[in-house]
C-alpha cells in the first residue's frame, strides 16, 4: 500500500517518525511534506496529499500540521477526499469503518509521536464496513456535486 504524507514546518519531526514507522511496517511512502523547519503554508501540503490520493498516486494520505485542522481543511477541498482530524485511535478507527476516510490528519502540537503512531496504525488496520455507511458516504460525496 502506498501512503502520501505531508506536513508543514511544525510537524517535521512527527512526519519523520511516522514515515519511518510506516516504512518499517512495509508501506511505500510518498513524502510530499516540507523537510525544513522554516515557516511554510500548510494548505500547500494538505492539497498535495489530497491530490495524490484523488489521482491514485497514493492509496491513502496522512497530513500533519500544528493542530491537524488547517491541513485537513485544505486536503478536504480536493474532490473525492474525506479527511478527518483524529487525536485518539477510536475516532480514527470509526472514521475508516463508517466514513471511509482517505486522509488522516493530526496535530504535532496536540499529540505526541507515540500517539501519532497508534492513531495511524489503528486507522490503517480499520476497514470500511459499507452497508448503511455507504449510503451516508454517498450523501457526503454528493455534496461536492452541489457546490455553489
Biotite code that builds the C-alpha atoms (Angstrom):
import biotite.structure as struc

atoms = struc.array([
    struc.Atom([0.000, 0.000, 0.000], chain_id="A", res_id=1, res_name="UNK", atom_name="CA", element="C"),
    struc.Atom([1.232, 3.463, -0.893], chain_id="A", res_id=2, res_name="UNK", atom_name="CA", element="C"),
    struc.Atom([0.676, 6.320, 1.553], chain_id="A", res_id=3, res_name="UNK", atom_name="CA", element="C"),
    struc.Atom([1.196, 10.009, 0.810], chain_id="A", res_id=4, res_name="UNK", atom_name="CA", element="C"),
    struc.Atom([2.369, 12.019, 3.804], chain_id="A", res_id=5, res_name="UNK", atom_name="CA", element="C"),
    struc.Atom([2.571, 15.786, 4.008], chain_id="A", res_id=6, res_name="UNK", atom_name="CA", element="C"),
    struc.Atom([3.441, 18.259, 6.722], chain_id="A", res_id=7, res_name="UNK", atom_name="CA", element="C"),
    struc.Atom([4.248, 21.851, 7.465], chain_id="A", res_id=8, res_name="UNK", atom_name="CA", element="C"),
    struc.Atom([7.195, 23.130, 9.496], chain_id="A", res_id=9, res_name="UNK", atom_name="CA", element="C"),
    struc.Atom([5.548, 22.458, 12.867], chain_id="A", res_id=10, res_name="UNK", atom_name="CA", element="C"),
    struc.Atom([5.275, 18.758, 12.128], chain_id="A", res_id=11, res_name="UNK", atom_name="CA", element="C"),
    struc.Atom([8.677, 17.995, 10.644], chain_id="A", res_id=12, res_name="UNK", atom_name="CA", element="C"),
    struc.Atom([9.857, 15.691, 13.430], chain_id="A", res_id=13, res_name="UNK", atom_name="CA", element="C"),
    struc.Atom([6.491, 13.936, 13.690], chain_id="A", res_id=14, res_name="UNK", atom_name="CA", element="C"),
    struc.Atom([6.429, 13.337, 9.934], chain_id="A", res_id=15, res_name="UNK", atom_name="CA", element="C"),
    struc.Atom([9.893, 11.797, 10.060], chain_id="A", res_id=16, res_name="UNK", atom_name="CA", element="C"),
    struc.Atom([8.899, 9.466, 12.913], chain_id="A", res_id=17, res_name="UNK", atom_name="CA", element="C"),
    struc.Atom([5.600, 8.400, 11.353], chain_id="A", res_id=18, res_name="UNK", atom_name="CA", element="C"),
    struc.Atom([7.240, 7.939, 7.969], chain_id="A", res_id=19, res_name="UNK", atom_name="CA", element="C"),
    struc.Atom([9.936, 5.667, 9.439], chain_id="A", res_id=20, res_name="UNK", atom_name="CA", element="C"),
    struc.Atom([7.317, 3.755, 11.439], chain_id="A", res_id=21, res_name="UNK", atom_name="CA", element="C"),
    struc.Atom([5.310, 3.097, 8.275], chain_id="A", res_id=22, res_name="UNK", atom_name="CA", element="C"),
    struc.Atom([8.361, 2.081, 6.262], chain_id="A", res_id=23, res_name="UNK", atom_name="CA", element="C"),
    struc.Atom([9.245, -0.471, 8.935], chain_id="A", res_id=24, res_name="UNK", atom_name="CA", element="C"),
    struc.Atom([5.744, -1.908, 8.549], chain_id="A", res_id=25, res_name="UNK", atom_name="CA", element="C"),
    struc.Atom([6.268, -2.303, 4.805], chain_id="A", res_id=26, res_name="UNK", atom_name="CA", element="C"),
    struc.Atom([4.290, 0.653, 3.488], chain_id="A", res_id=27, res_name="UNK", atom_name="CA", element="C"),
    struc.Atom([5.525, 2.600, 0.496], chain_id="A", res_id=28, res_name="UNK", atom_name="CA", element="C"),
    struc.Atom([5.693, 6.310, 1.324], chain_id="A", res_id=29, res_name="UNK", atom_name="CA", element="C"),
    struc.Atom([5.259, 9.301, -0.955], chain_id="A", res_id=30, res_name="UNK", atom_name="CA", element="C"),
    struc.Atom([6.726, 12.201, 1.027], chain_id="A", res_id=31, res_name="UNK", atom_name="CA", element="C"),
    struc.Atom([5.038, 15.436, -0.012], chain_id="A", res_id=32, res_name="UNK", atom_name="CA", element="C"),
    struc.Atom([5.896, 17.459, 3.074], chain_id="A", res_id=33, res_name="UNK", atom_name="CA", element="C"),
    struc.Atom([8.481, 20.040, 3.826], chain_id="A", res_id=34, res_name="UNK", atom_name="CA", element="C"),
    struc.Atom([11.866, 18.956, 5.143], chain_id="A", res_id=35, res_name="UNK", atom_name="CA", element="C"),
    struc.Atom([12.565, 22.397, 6.543], chain_id="A", res_id=36, res_name="UNK", atom_name="CA", element="C"),
    struc.Atom([11.779, 23.972, 9.893], chain_id="A", res_id=37, res_name="UNK", atom_name="CA", element="C"),
    struc.Atom([11.305, 27.325, 8.137], chain_id="A", res_id=38, res_name="UNK", atom_name="CA", element="C"),
    struc.Atom([7.762, 28.644, 8.395], chain_id="A", res_id=39, res_name="UNK", atom_name="CA", element="C"),
    struc.Atom([5.615, 27.494, 5.468], chain_id="A", res_id=40, res_name="UNK", atom_name="CA", element="C"),
    struc.Atom([1.969, 27.320, 4.449], chain_id="A", res_id=41, res_name="UNK", atom_name="CA", element="C"),
    struc.Atom([0.101, 24.142, 5.434], chain_id="A", res_id=42, res_name="UNK", atom_name="CA", element="C"),
    struc.Atom([-2.592, 24.479, 2.704], chain_id="A", res_id=43, res_name="UNK", atom_name="CA", element="C"),
    struc.Atom([0.045, 23.694, 0.066], chain_id="A", res_id=44, res_name="UNK", atom_name="CA", element="C"),
    struc.Atom([0.855, 20.352, 1.693], chain_id="A", res_id=45, res_name="UNK", atom_name="CA", element="C"),
    struc.Atom([-2.743, 19.456, 2.510], chain_id="A", res_id=46, res_name="UNK", atom_name="CA", element="C"),
    struc.Atom([-3.714, 19.967, -1.102], chain_id="A", res_id=47, res_name="UNK", atom_name="CA", element="C"),
    struc.Atom([-0.732, 17.938, -2.302], chain_id="A", res_id=48, res_name="UNK", atom_name="CA", element="C"),
    struc.Atom([-1.716, 14.982, -0.110], chain_id="A", res_id=49, res_name="UNK", atom_name="CA", element="C"),
    struc.Atom([-5.358, 15.247, -1.172], chain_id="A", res_id=50, res_name="UNK", atom_name="CA", element="C"),
    struc.Atom([-4.455, 15.381, -4.861], chain_id="A", res_id=51, res_name="UNK", atom_name="CA", element="C"),
    struc.Atom([-2.088, 12.415, -4.575], chain_id="A", res_id=52, res_name="UNK", atom_name="CA", element="C"),
    struc.Atom([-4.909, 10.308, -3.137], chain_id="A", res_id=53, res_name="UNK", atom_name="CA", element="C"),
    struc.Atom([-7.583, 11.631, -5.513], chain_id="A", res_id=54, res_name="UNK", atom_name="CA", element="C"),
    struc.Atom([-5.378, 10.996, -8.549], chain_id="A", res_id=55, res_name="UNK", atom_name="CA", element="C"),
    struc.Atom([-4.467, 7.482, -7.418], chain_id="A", res_id=56, res_name="UNK", atom_name="CA", element="C"),
    struc.Atom([-0.805, 8.285, -6.837], chain_id="A", res_id=57, res_name="UNK", atom_name="CA", element="C"),
    struc.Atom([-1.323, 7.021, -3.286], chain_id="A", res_id=58, res_name="UNK", atom_name="CA", element="C"),
    struc.Atom([-3.934, 4.774, -1.723], chain_id="A", res_id=59, res_name="UNK", atom_name="CA", element="C"),
    struc.Atom([-4.332, 6.884, 1.413], chain_id="A", res_id=60, res_name="UNK", atom_name="CA", element="C"),
    struc.Atom([-2.897, 10.089, 2.850], chain_id="A", res_id=61, res_name="UNK", atom_name="CA", element="C"),
    struc.Atom([-1.635, 11.455, 6.138], chain_id="A", res_id=62, res_name="UNK", atom_name="CA", element="C"),
    struc.Atom([-1.458, 15.198, 6.729], chain_id="A", res_id=63, res_name="UNK", atom_name="CA", element="C"),
    struc.Atom([0.183, 16.793, 9.763], chain_id="A", res_id=64, res_name="UNK", atom_name="CA", element="C"),
    struc.Atom([0.350, 20.414, 10.901], chain_id="A", res_id=65, res_name="UNK", atom_name="CA", element="C"),
    struc.Atom([0.189, 22.093, 14.297], chain_id="A", res_id=66, res_name="UNK", atom_name="CA", element="C"),
    struc.Atom([-3.368, 21.022, 15.126], chain_id="A", res_id=67, res_name="UNK", atom_name="CA", element="C"),
    struc.Atom([-4.260, 18.926, 12.081], chain_id="A", res_id=68, res_name="UNK", atom_name="CA", element="C"),
    struc.Atom([-7.225, 21.189, 11.407], chain_id="A", res_id=69, res_name="UNK", atom_name="CA", element="C"),
    struc.Atom([-5.841, 23.539, 8.773], chain_id="A", res_id=70, res_name="UNK", atom_name="CA", element="C"),
    struc.Atom([-4.087, 20.886, 6.735], chain_id="A", res_id=71, res_name="UNK", atom_name="CA", element="C"),
    struc.Atom([-7.191, 18.658, 6.854], chain_id="A", res_id=72, res_name="UNK", atom_name="CA", element="C"),
    struc.Atom([-9.371, 21.521, 5.636], chain_id="A", res_id=73, res_name="UNK", atom_name="CA", element="C"),
    struc.Atom([-7.045, 22.005, 2.668], chain_id="A", res_id=74, res_name="UNK", atom_name="CA", element="C"),
    struc.Atom([-6.928, 18.279, 1.846], chain_id="A", res_id=75, res_name="UNK", atom_name="CA", element="C"),
    struc.Atom([-10.716, 18.044, 2.141], chain_id="A", res_id=76, res_name="UNK", atom_name="CA", element="C"),
    struc.Atom([-11.207, 20.699, -0.526], chain_id="A", res_id=77, res_name="UNK", atom_name="CA", element="C"),
    struc.Atom([-9.864, 18.248, -3.111], chain_id="A", res_id=78, res_name="UNK", atom_name="CA", element="C"),
    struc.Atom([-12.714, 16.438, -4.846], chain_id="A", res_id=79, res_name="UNK", atom_name="CA", element="C"),
    struc.Atom([-13.062, 12.892, -3.581], chain_id="A", res_id=80, res_name="UNK", atom_name="CA", element="C"),
    struc.Atom([-11.227, 13.420, -0.320], chain_id="A", res_id=81, res_name="UNK", atom_name="CA", element="C"),
    struc.Atom([-12.716, 12.617, 3.066], chain_id="A", res_id=82, res_name="UNK", atom_name="CA", element="C"),
    struc.Atom([-10.178, 13.999, 5.510], chain_id="A", res_id=83, res_name="UNK", atom_name="CA", element="C"),
    struc.Atom([-10.524, 13.550, 9.251], chain_id="A", res_id=84, res_name="UNK", atom_name="CA", element="C"),
    struc.Atom([-8.644, 15.007, 12.196], chain_id="A", res_id=85, res_name="UNK", atom_name="CA", element="C"),
    struc.Atom([-8.047, 12.411, 14.900], chain_id="A", res_id=86, res_name="UNK", atom_name="CA", element="C"),
    struc.Atom([-6.366, 12.891, 18.258], chain_id="A", res_id=87, res_name="UNK", atom_name="CA", element="C"),
    struc.Atom([-7.019, 9.363, 19.510], chain_id="A", res_id=88, res_name="UNK", atom_name="CA", element="C"),
    struc.Atom([-7.345, 5.894, 17.947], chain_id="A", res_id=89, res_name="UNK", atom_name="CA", element="C"),
    struc.Atom([-11.092, 5.298, 18.402], chain_id="A", res_id=90, res_name="UNK", atom_name="CA", element="C"),
    struc.Atom([-12.107, 8.208, 16.185], chain_id="A", res_id=91, res_name="UNK", atom_name="CA", element="C"),
    struc.Atom([-9.511, 7.149, 13.610], chain_id="A", res_id=92, res_name="UNK", atom_name="CA", element="C"),
    struc.Atom([-10.934, 3.628, 13.551], chain_id="A", res_id=93, res_name="UNK", atom_name="CA", element="C"),
    struc.Atom([-14.528, 4.776, 13.122], chain_id="A", res_id=94, res_name="UNK", atom_name="CA", element="C"),
    struc.Atom([-13.568, 7.350, 10.505], chain_id="A", res_id=95, res_name="UNK", atom_name="CA", element="C"),
    struc.Atom([-12.428, 4.442, 8.309], chain_id="A", res_id=96, res_name="UNK", atom_name="CA", element="C"),
    struc.Atom([-15.178, 1.997, 9.275], chain_id="A", res_id=97, res_name="UNK", atom_name="CA", element="C"),
    struc.Atom([-18.105, 4.415, 8.953], chain_id="A", res_id=98, res_name="UNK", atom_name="CA", element="C"),
    struc.Atom([-16.888, 7.341, 6.827], chain_id="A", res_id=99, res_name="UNK", atom_name="CA", element="C"),
    struc.Atom([-14.344, 5.627, 4.566], chain_id="A", res_id=100, res_name="UNK", atom_name="CA", element="C"),
    struc.Atom([-11.885, 8.427, 5.323], chain_id="A", res_id=101, res_name="UNK", atom_name="CA", element="C"),
    struc.Atom([-8.970, 8.512, 2.910], chain_id="A", res_id=102, res_name="UNK", atom_name="CA", element="C"),
    struc.Atom([-6.825, 11.208, 4.524], chain_id="A", res_id=103, res_name="UNK", atom_name="CA", element="C"),
    struc.Atom([-5.887, 11.134, 8.195], chain_id="A", res_id=104, res_name="UNK", atom_name="CA", element="C"),
    struc.Atom([-4.760, 14.351, 9.879], chain_id="A", res_id=105, res_name="UNK", atom_name="CA", element="C"),
    struc.Atom([-3.416, 15.085, 13.323], chain_id="A", res_id=106, res_name="UNK", atom_name="CA", element="C"),
    struc.Atom([-1.585, 17.852, 15.110], chain_id="A", res_id=107, res_name="UNK", atom_name="CA", element="C"),
    struc.Atom([2.049, 17.810, 16.164], chain_id="A", res_id=108, res_name="UNK", atom_name="CA", element="C"),
    struc.Atom([1.214, 20.379, 18.846], chain_id="A", res_id=109, res_name="UNK", atom_name="CA", element="C"),
    struc.Atom([-1.716, 18.295, 20.101], chain_id="A", res_id=110, res_name="UNK", atom_name="CA", element="C"),
    struc.Atom([-0.442, 14.720, 20.341], chain_id="A", res_id=111, res_name="UNK", atom_name="CA", element="C"),
    struc.Atom([2.920, 13.049, 20.811], chain_id="A", res_id=112, res_name="UNK", atom_name="CA", element="C"),
    struc.Atom([4.780, 10.877, 18.351], chain_id="A", res_id=113, res_name="UNK", atom_name="CA", element="C"),
    struc.Atom([3.816, 7.589, 20.009], chain_id="A", res_id=114, res_name="UNK", atom_name="CA", element="C"),
    struc.Atom([0.131, 8.558, 19.940], chain_id="A", res_id=115, res_name="UNK", atom_name="CA", element="C"),
    struc.Atom([0.512, 9.545, 16.276], chain_id="A", res_id=116, res_name="UNK", atom_name="CA", element="C"),
    struc.Atom([1.853, 6.058, 15.528], chain_id="A", res_id=117, res_name="UNK", atom_name="CA", element="C"),
    struc.Atom([-1.011, 4.417, 17.433], chain_id="A", res_id=118, res_name="UNK", atom_name="CA", element="C"),
    struc.Atom([-3.617, 6.516, 15.619], chain_id="A", res_id=119, res_name="UNK", atom_name="CA", element="C"),
    struc.Atom([-2.001, 5.784, 12.267], chain_id="A", res_id=120, res_name="UNK", atom_name="CA", element="C"),
    struc.Atom([-1.839, 2.030, 12.893], chain_id="A", res_id=121, res_name="UNK", atom_name="CA", element="C"),
    struc.Atom([-5.446, 1.895, 14.053], chain_id="A", res_id=122, res_name="UNK", atom_name="CA", element="C"),
    struc.Atom([-6.610, 3.911, 11.045], chain_id="A", res_id=123, res_name="UNK", atom_name="CA", element="C"),
    struc.Atom([-4.716, 1.747, 8.562], chain_id="A", res_id=124, res_name="UNK", atom_name="CA", element="C"),
    struc.Atom([-5.945, -1.504, 10.132], chain_id="A", res_id=125, res_name="UNK", atom_name="CA", element="C"),
    struc.Atom([-9.619, -0.499, 10.044], chain_id="A", res_id=126, res_name="UNK", atom_name="CA", element="C"),
    struc.Atom([-11.746, -1.341, 7.028], chain_id="A", res_id=127, res_name="UNK", atom_name="CA", element="C"),
    struc.Atom([-14.804, 0.396, 5.613], chain_id="A", res_id=128, res_name="UNK", atom_name="CA", element="C"),
    struc.Atom([-17.938, -1.517, 6.608], chain_id="A", res_id=129, res_name="UNK", atom_name="CA", element="C"),
    struc.Atom([-20.118, -0.423, 3.681], chain_id="A", res_id=130, res_name="UNK", atom_name="CA", element="C"),
    struc.Atom([-23.823, -1.212, 4.103], chain_id="A", res_id=131, res_name="UNK", atom_name="CA", element="C"),
    struc.Atom([-25.750, 1.659, 5.664], chain_id="A", res_id=132, res_name="UNK", atom_name="CA", element="C"),
    struc.Atom([-22.487, 3.578, 5.892], chain_id="A", res_id=133, res_name="UNK", atom_name="CA", element="C"),
    struc.Atom([-22.068, 3.528, 2.093], chain_id="A", res_id=134, res_name="UNK", atom_name="CA", element="C"),
    struc.Atom([-25.350, 5.404, 1.689], chain_id="A", res_id=135, res_name="UNK", atom_name="CA", element="C"),
    struc.Atom([-24.112, 8.081, 4.073], chain_id="A", res_id=136, res_name="UNK", atom_name="CA", element="C"),
    struc.Atom([-20.704, 8.351, 2.410], chain_id="A", res_id=137, res_name="UNK", atom_name="CA", element="C"),
    struc.Atom([-22.510, 8.720, -0.930], chain_id="A", res_id=138, res_name="UNK", atom_name="CA", element="C"),
    struc.Atom([-24.589, 11.509, 0.590], chain_id="A", res_id=139, res_name="UNK", atom_name="CA", element="C"),
    struc.Atom([-21.436, 13.273, 1.749], chain_id="A", res_id=140, res_name="UNK", atom_name="CA", element="C"),
    struc.Atom([-19.818, 12.921, -1.664], chain_id="A", res_id=141, res_name="UNK", atom_name="CA", element="C"),
    struc.Atom([-22.982, 14.184, -3.412], chain_id="A", res_id=142, res_name="UNK", atom_name="CA", element="C"),
    struc.Atom([-22.457, 17.498, -1.614], chain_id="A", res_id=143, res_name="UNK", atom_name="CA", element="C"),
    struc.Atom([-19.409, 18.062, -3.837], chain_id="A", res_id=144, res_name="UNK", atom_name="CA", element="C"),
    struc.Atom([-21.670, 17.964, -6.894], chain_id="A", res_id=145, res_name="UNK", atom_name="CA", element="C"),
    struc.Atom([-23.973, 20.615, -5.487], chain_id="A", res_id=146, res_name="UNK", atom_name="CA", element="C"),
    struc.Atom([-21.374, 23.302, -4.939], chain_id="A", res_id=147, res_name="UNK", atom_name="CA", element="C"),
    struc.Atom([-22.490, 26.913, -5.260], chain_id="A", res_id=148, res_name="UNK", atom_name="CA", element="C"),
])
